[in-house]
Amino acid sequence: MGLPKPLGPFAVSFVEFELRRTRENSHPGSISEVGQENCAARNEVSPAEAGLQGAPPMRIFYPTSSNSSWSVRDVKDRSWIPEVNYLRGFLCKSVPPSTQLRRGLVWGLSYLIYPFLFPFLLTQASVKQPLLIPESDFNKDDRLPVIVFSHGMRSCRTTYTATCIDLASHGYIVVAVEHLDGSGIIAQYHDHKGKSTWLEHARSEMEFDDVPMSFRSDQLRQRVTEIQKAVDVLEALDQGLLSQDSNAIKGRTSMDVKFLQGRLNLNYLGMHGHSFGGATTISVCGLDKRFKCCVAEDVWWNPLEQDAYDRVAGNIPVLLLNTENFNWESLKDCRKKFLNARAQACGEGDSVVTELLTMKGTSHMDQSDFPLLFKRASKRAVMKDKLDVHHAKDINSRASLDFFYNHLLPPGTGAPYLVDVVKEDGEHLIVGQVR
């Protein structure tokens, strides 16, 4: 068990950062409800830190030149399920906590299974190793391009680790956020006293289709704000504006706030997301000009409100990377509406890069880590010509890497960002019409 090795030439490591909360009434995802100056004065924090309130926790993957061996004490930190409560969240998907008895059953099963599970679900990323000093001309100032990753519904910051380390192994710093809008399987954050707190999946007692779409639209708006706040935090870290006390994460994975100072090339900032995270990606990139291009996988378009398409159409390069089975009529109608809005957003005679690729023989969760870790448990109705999950992961990552290479980085950028193209990938990809 465990995730496969990264595709790129570099080893990958990770650290974690969560901006500490500065108010007793601070709620996950809430944006400063009081004046920043009052907040800063009352909590003795810098104005920069006060202005960043509302940023989500983040796991930061990055390339490293270190080949140090992993120690036993790294096992829990490297586990795909770093805390027992994440397992509880996943079990709640199968056993909805609609009664006290069910909740008790899930709690009991979680604590029974977890000790036997987490040591075997390891990621191919070390903990807190030195950040790579690049040798290419593009990185002559030691700065690396950045990609922000937004997870999907009932997921968390570790659910797409295979994709994140594939990107990081090619020279990108990849920031996987953990959304605090209630869409995650469960989410961990720290309150204003530094106490670890858990935010459970919102409306988990309801059937998925019974949750009002207006509620999902509200979640989407919060997700967009969280991504923008995360980028604000990255800018502050790059400029050295935060103190070590600003990081609420403690322990071995805690990031030194000076670690990324002067190392982030935010002039080359990309966005990546899956499902609800795909909708988040499309929305934030249409609104925030700091993002230069994006890859949106299996976009769940439905939470976008009718009047939002023109606002988020944008004109940056977009890759819509889809699986074959995630493609019903209403979803296709929403996608067509977005593509039409993008076409209209361009001036006459101008063009905008929009690529549409579909992987044959795949379904929605094939773009996450689930089928890689739980191949038997994730088996569903047999698809004709079902693509091997490891092959699907590699094709998905290479398509994303190739897009970022061509549309995020300056022309002529060489290794390590240049992707080894596999000719056979084209046999499994359908190039869609975007007009």
For each residue, the residues with C-beta under 8 A, 3 or more apart:
1: 120 121 122 373
2: 80 120 121 122 123 124 373
3: 80 122 123 124 161 162 165 369 372 373
4: 124 162 372 390 393
5: 124
6: 10 11 12 124 165 166 168 169
7: 166 169 170 394 397 398 401
8: 63 166 168 169 170 171 416
9: 169 170 415 416
10: 6 63 64 65 132 168 169 170 171 416
11: 6 63 64 65 66 67 126 129 169
12: 6 61 62 63 64 124 125 126 165 168 169
13: 61 62 64 66 125 126 127 128 129 130 131
14: 59 60 61 62 125 126 127 128 253
15: 59 60 62 127 128 253 254 255 256 259
16: 57 58 59 60 249 253 254 255
17: 57 58 60 233 237 247 249 254 255 257
18: 55 56 57 58 189 190 247 248 249
19: 49 52 53 55 233 242 246 247 248
20: 45 49 190 192 194 245 246 247 248
21: 26 53 189 190 191 192 248
22: 26 39 40 42 43 45 49 50 53 192
23: 26 33 34 39 42 43 53 192
24: 192
25: 33
26: 21 22 23 30 53 191 192
27: 30
28: 180 181 187 189 199
29: 54 56 179 180 181 222 225 226
30: 26 27 33 53 54
31: 53 54 225 229
32: 35 36 39 50 51 53 54
33: 23 25 30
34: 23 38 39
35: 32 38 39
36: 32 39 40 47 50 51 53
37: 40 41 47 50
38: 34 35 41 42
39: 22 23 32 34 35 36 42 43 45 50 53
40: 22 36 37 43 44 45 46 47 49 50
41: 37 38 44
42: 22 23 38 39
43: 22 23 39 40 50 192
44: 40 41
45: 20 22 39 40 49 50 246
46: 40 49 50 241 242 243
47: 36 37 40 50 51
48: 51 52 236 241 242
49: 19 20 22 40 45 46 52 53 236 241 242 243 246
50: 22 32 36 37 39 40 43 45 46 47 53
51: 32 36 47 48 232
52: 19 48 49 55 229 232 233 236
53: 19 21 22 23 26 30 31 32 36 39 49 50 229
54: 29 30 31 32 225 226 229
55: 18 19 52 58 226 229 230 232 233
56: 18 29 177 178 179 180 189 226 229 230
57: 16 17 18 157 177 178 180 187 188 189 248 249
58: 16 17 18 55 157 175 176 177 178 230 233
59: 14 15 16 157 158 175 176 178 253
60: 14 15 16 17 173 174 175 176 255 260
61: 12 13 14 125 161 164 165 167 168 173 174 175 176
62: 12 13 14 15 131 132 144 168 173 174
63: 8 10 11 12 131 132 144 168 169 170 171 172 416
64: 10 11 12 13 126 129 130 131 132
65: 10 11 130 132 133
66: 11 13 126 129 130
67: 11
68: 126 129
69:
70: 74 75 78 126
71: 74
72: 75
73: 76 77 252
74: 70 71 77 78 126 127 252
75: 70 72 78 79 118 119 122
76: 73 79 82 118
77: 73 74 82 127 251 252 253
78: 70 74 75 122 123 125 126 127
79: 75 76 82 118 119 121 122 123
80: 2 3 118 121 122 123 158 161 369 373
81: 84 86 87 90 114 117 118 121 158
82: 76 77 79 86 118 158
83: 86 188
84: 81 87 88 110 111 114
85: 88 89 110 186 188 198
86: 81 82 83 89 90 156 158 185 186
87: 81 84 90 91 110 113 114 117 118
88: 84 85 91 92 106 107 110 186
89: 85 86 92 93 154 156 184 185 186 200 201
90: 81 86 87 93 94 185
91: 87 88 94 95 106 109 110
92: 88 89 95 96 97 106 185 186 200 201 204
93: 89 90 96 154 185
94: 90 91
95: 91 92 102 105 106 109
96: 92 93 102 204 205
97: 92 102 103 106 204 205
98: 102 205
99: 102 103
100: 103 104
101: 104 105
102: 95 96 97 98 99 105 106
103: 97 99 100 106 107
104: 100 101 107 108
105: 95 101 102 108 109
106: 88 91 92 95 97 102 103 109 110
107: 88 103 104 110 111
108: 104 105 111 112
109: 91 95 105 106 112 113
110: 84 85 87 88 91 106 107 113 114
111: 84 107 108 114
112: 108 109
113: 87 109 110 116 117
114: 81 84 87 110 111 117 118
115: 118
116: 113 119
117: 81 87 113 114 120 121
118: 75 76 79 80 81 82 87 114 115 121
119: 75 79 116 122
120: 1 2 117
121: 1 2 79 80 81 117 118 373
122: 1 2 3 75 78 79 80 119
123: 2 3 78 79 80 158 161 165
124: 2 3 4 5 6 12 165
125: 12 13 14 61 78 161 165 168
126: 11 12 13 14 64 66 68 70 74 78 129
127: 13 14 15 74 77 78 252 253
128: 13 14 15 252 253 255
129: 11 13 64 66 68 126
130: 13 64 65 66
131: 13 62 63 64 144 259 260 263
132: 10 62 63 64 65 144 171
133: 65 142
134: 138 139 142 144 171
135: 139
136: 139 140 413 414 415 416
137: 140
138: 134 409 410 413 414 417
139: 134 135 136 142 143 144 171 265
140: 136 137
141: 265
142: 133 134 139 262 263
143: 139 262 263 264 265
144: 62 63 131 132 134 139 171 172 173 263 264 265
145: 171 172 173 265 268 269 270 404 408 409 417
146: 172 173 174 175 234 264 265 266 268 269 270
147: 167 172 173 174 175 269 270 271 272 404
148: 174 175 177 227 230 231 269 270 271 272
149: 160 163 164 174 175 176 177 272 273 277
150: 177 179 223 227 271 272 273 274 276 277 278 280 281 284
151: 155 156 157 159 160 176 177 178 179 184 273 274 276 277
152: 155 159 273 274 275 276 277 278 300 368
153: 183 275 276 300
154: 89 93 183 184 185 201
155: 151 152 159 160 184 185 274 275 277 368
156: 86 89 151 159 178 184 185 186 187
157: 57 58 59 151 176 177 178
158: 59 80 81 82 86 123 161 176 369
159: 151 152 155 156 185 368 369 370
160: 149 151 155 163 164 176 274 367 368 369
161: 3 61 80 123 125 158 164 165 176 369
162: 3 4 165 166 369 372 393 397
163: 149 160 166 167 272 367 393 396 397 400
164: 61 149 160 161 167 168 174 176
165: 3 6 12 61 123 124 125 161 162 168 169 174
166: 6 7 8 162 163 169 170 393 397 400 401
167: 61 147 163 164 170 172 174 272 397 400 401 404
168: 6 8 10 12 61 62 63 125 164 165 171 172 173 174
169: 6 7 8 9 10 11 12 63 165 166 416
170: 7 8 9 10 63 166 167 401 416 417 419
171: 8 10 63 132 134 139 144 145 168 416 417
172: 63 144 145 146 147 167 168 270 404 417
173: 60 61 62 144 145 146 147 168 260 263 264
174: 60 61 62 146 147 148 149 164 165 167 168 272
175: 58 59 60 61 146 147 148 149 230 234
176: 58 59 60 61 149 151 157 158 160 161 164
177: 56 57 58 148 149 150 151 157 226 227 230
178: 56 57 58 59 151 156 157 184 187 188 189
179: 29 56 150 151 183 184 187 222 223 226 280
180: 28 29 56 57 184 187 189 199 222 226
181: 28 29 184 202 219 222 223 226
182: 187 199 200 201 202 203 219
183: 153 154 179 201 202 219 223 276
184: 89 151 154 155 156 178 179 180 181 187 199 201
185: 86 89 90 92 93 154 155 156 159 201
186: 85 86 88 89 92 156 198 199 200 201
187: 28 57 156 178 179 180 182 184 198 199
188: 57 83 85 178 196 197 198 199
189: 18 21 28 56 57 178 180 196 197 199 248
190: 18 20 21 194 195 196 197 248 249
191: 21 26 194 195 197
192: 20 21 22 23 24 26 43
193:
194: 20 190 191 248 250
195: 190 191
196: 188 189 190
197: 188 189 190 191
198: 85 186 187 188
199: 28 180 182 184 186 187 188 189
200: 89 92 182 186 204
201: 89 92 154 182 183 184 185 186 204
202: 181 182 183 215 219
203: 182 206 211 215
204: 92 96 97 200 201
205: 96 97 98
206: 203 210 211
207: 210 211
208: 211
209:
210: 206 207
211: 203 206 207 208 215 216
212: 215 216
213: 216 217 302 303
214: 217 218
215: 202 203 211 212 218 219
216: 211 212 213 219 220 276 302 303
217: 213 214 220 221 303 304 305
218: 214 215 221 222
219: 181 182 183 202 215 216 222 223 276 303
220: 216 217 223 224 276 279 280 283 303 304
221: 217 218 224 225
222: 29 179 180 181 218 219 225 226
223: 150 179 181 183 219 220 226 227 276 277 280 283 284
224: 220 221 227 228 280 283 284 287
225: 29 31 54 221 222 228 229
226: 29 54 55 56 177 179 180 181 222 223 229 230
227: 148 150 177 223 224 230 231 271 280 284 288
228: 224 225 231 232 284 288
229: 31 52 53 54 55 56 225 226 232 233
230: 55 56 58 148 175 177 226 227 233 234
231: 148 227 228 234 235 266 269 288 290
232: 51 52 55 228 229 235 236
233: 17 19 52 55 58 229 230 236 237 242
234: 146 175 230 231 237 238 260 264 266
235: 231 232 238 239 264 266
236: 48 49 52 232 233 239 241 242
237: 17 233 234 240 241 242 257 259 260 261 264
238: 234 235 260 261 262 263 264 266
239: 235 236 261
240: 237 257 258 261 262
241: 46 48 49 236 237
242: 19 46 48 49 233 236 237 246 247 257
243: 46 49 246 257
244: 247 256 257
245: 20
246: 19 20 45 49 242 243 257
247: 17 18 19 20 242 244 254 255 257
248: 18 19 20 21 57 189 190 194
249: 16 17 18 57 190 253 254 255
250: 194 254
251: 77 254
252: 73 74 77 127 128
253: 14 15 16 59 77 127 128 249
254: 15 16 17 247 249 250 251
255: 15 16 17 60 128 247 249 259 260
256: 15 244 259
257: 17 237 240 242 243 244 246 247 260 261
258: 240 261
259: 15 131 237 255 256 263
260: 60 131 173 234 237 238 255 257 263 264
261: 237 238 239 240 257 258
262: 142 143 238 240
263: 131 142 143 144 173 238 259 260
264: 143 144 146 173 234 235 237 238 260
265: 139 141 143 144 145 146 268
266: 146 231 234 235 238 269 290
267: 292
268: 145 146 265 292 408 409 410
269: 145 146 147 148 231 266 290 291 292
270: 145 146 147 148 172 291 292 293 294 295 404 408
271: 147 148 150 227 281 284 285 291 293 294 295
272: 147 148 149 150 163 167 174 281 294 295 296 297 400
273: 149 150 151 152 276 277 278 279 280 281 294 295 296 297
274: 150 151 152 155 160 277 278 297 298 367 368
275: 152 153 155 278 279 297 298 299 300 364
276: 150 151 152 153 183 216 219 220 223 273 279 280 300 303
277: 149 150 151 152 155 223 273 274 280 281 297
278: 150 152 273 274 275 281 282 296 297 298 299 300
279: 220 273 275 276 282 283 296 299 300 301 303 304
280: 150 179 220 223 224 227 273 276 277 283 284
281: 150 271 272 273 277 278 284 285 294 295 296 299
282: 278 279 285 286 294 296 299 304 312 318 338
283: 220 223 224 279 280 286 287 304 308 312
284: 150 223 224 227 228 271 280 281 287 288 291
285: 271 281 282 288 291 293 294 312 314 316 318
286: 282 283 311 312 313 314
287: 224 283 284 311 312 314
288: 227 228 231 284 285 291
289:
290: 231 266 269
291: 269 270 271 284 285 288 294 316
292: 267 268 269 270 316 317 407 408
293: 270 271 285 316 317 318 319 353 403 404 407 408
294: 270 271 272 273 281 282 285 291 316 317 318 319
295: 270 271 272 273 281 318 319 321 400 403 404
296: 272 273 278 279 281 282 299 318 319 320 321
297: 272 273 274 275 277 278 321 322 323 367 396
298: 274 275 278 321 322 323 326 364 367
299: 275 278 279 281 282 296 320 322 335
300: 152 153 275 276 278 279 303 331
301: 279 304 331 334 335 337 338
302: 213 216 330 331 334
303: 213 216 217 219 220 276 279 300
304: 217 220 279 282 283 301 308 309 312 334 338
305: 217 308
306: 309
307: 310 311
308: 283 304 305 311 312
309: 304 306 312 313 337 338 341
310: 307 313 341 344 345
311: 286 287 307 308
312: 282 283 285 286 287 304 308 309 338 341
313: 286 309 310 338 341 342 344 345
314: 285 286 287 318 342 345
315: 342 345 346 352
316: 285 291 292 293 294 352
317: 292 293 294 352 353 354 355 403 407
318: 282 285 293 294 295 296 314 342 353 354 355
319: 293 294 295 296 355 356 357 399 400 403
320: 296 299 335 354 355 356 357 432
321: 295 296 297 298 357 359 367 396 399 400
322: 297 298 299 326 327 356 357 358 359 432
323: 297 298 326 327 358 359 362 363 364 366 367
324: 327 358 359 360 361 362 363 383 430
325: 362 363 364 383
326: 298 322 323 331 363 364
327: 322 323 324 331 332 358
328: 331 332
329: 332 333
330: 302 333 334
331: 300 301 302 326 327 328 334 335
332: 327 328 329 335 336
333: 329 330 336 337
334: 301 302 304 330 331 337 338
335: 299 301 320 331 332 338 339
336: 332 333 339 340
337: 301 309 333 334 340 341
338: 282 301 304 309 312 313 334 335 341 342
339: 335 336 342 343 354 434 435
340: 336 337 343 344
341: 309 310 312 313 337 338 344 345
342: 313 314 315 318 338 339 345 346 352 354
343: 339 340 346 352 435
344: 310 313 340 341
345: 310 313 314 315 341 342 352
346: 315 342 343 350 351 352
347: 350
348:
349:
350: 346 347
351: 346
352: 315 316 317 342 343 345 346
353: 293 317 318 407
354: 317 318 320 339 342 434
355: 317 318 319 320 403 431 434
356: 319 320 322 431 432 433 434
357: 319 320 321 322 399 429 430 431 432
358: 322 323 324 327 429 430 432
359: 321 322 323 324 362 366 387 392 395 396 428 429 430
360: 324 385 387 428 429 430
361: 324 383 384 385 386 387 392 428
362: 323 324 325 359 366 367 387 392
363: 323 324 325 326 366 380 383
364: 275 298 323 325 326 367
365: 368 370 371 378
366: 323 359 362 363 371 387 389 392 393 396
367: 160 163 274 297 298 321 323 362 364 392 396
368: 152 155 159 160 274 365 371
369: 3 80 158 159 160 161 162 372 373
370: 159 365 373 374 378
371: 365 366 368 374 375 378 389 392
372: 3 4 162 369 375 389 390 393
373: 1 2 3 80 121 369 370
374: 370 371 377 378
375: 371 372 378 379 389
376: 379
377: 374
378: 365 370 371 374 375
379: 375 376
380: 363
381:
382: 386
383: 324 325 361 363 386
384: 361
385: 360 361
386: 361 382 383
387: 359 360 361 362 366 391 392 395 428
388: 391 392
389: 366 371 372 375 392 393
390: 4 372 393 394
391: 387 388 394 395 428
392: 359 361 362 366 367 371 387 388 389 395 396 428
393: 4 162 163 166 366 372 389 390 396 397
394: 7 390 391 397 398 422
395: 359 387 391 392 398 399 422 425 428 429
396: 163 297 321 359 366 367 392 393 399 400
397: 7 162 163 166 167 393 394 400 401
398: 7 394 395 401 402 419 420 421 422 425
399: 319 321 357 395 396 402 403 425 429
400: 163 166 167 272 295 319 321 396 397 403 404
401: 7 166 167 170 397 398 404 405 417 419
402: 398 399 405 406 419 421
403: 293 295 317 319 355 399 400 406 407 408
404: 145 147 167 172 270 293 295 400 401 407 408 409 417
405: 401 402 408 409 413 417 418 419
406: 402 403 409
407: 292 293 317 353 403 404
408: 145 268 270 292 293 403 404 405
409: 138 145 268 404 405 406 413 417
410: 138 268 413
411:
412:
413: 136 138 405 409 410 417 418
414: 136 138 417 418
415: 9 136 418
416: 8 9 10 63 136 169 170 171
417: 138 145 170 171 172 401 404 405 409 413 414
418: 405 413 414 415
419: 170 398 401 402 405
420: 398
421: 398 402 425
422: 394 395 398 425
423: 426
424: 427 428
425: 395 398 399 421 422 428 429
426: 423 429
427: 424
428: 359 360 361 387 391 392 395 424 425
429: 357 358 359 360 395 399 425 426
430: 324 357 358 359 360
431: 355 356 357
432: 320 322 356 357 358
433: 356
434: 339 354 355 356
435: 339 343
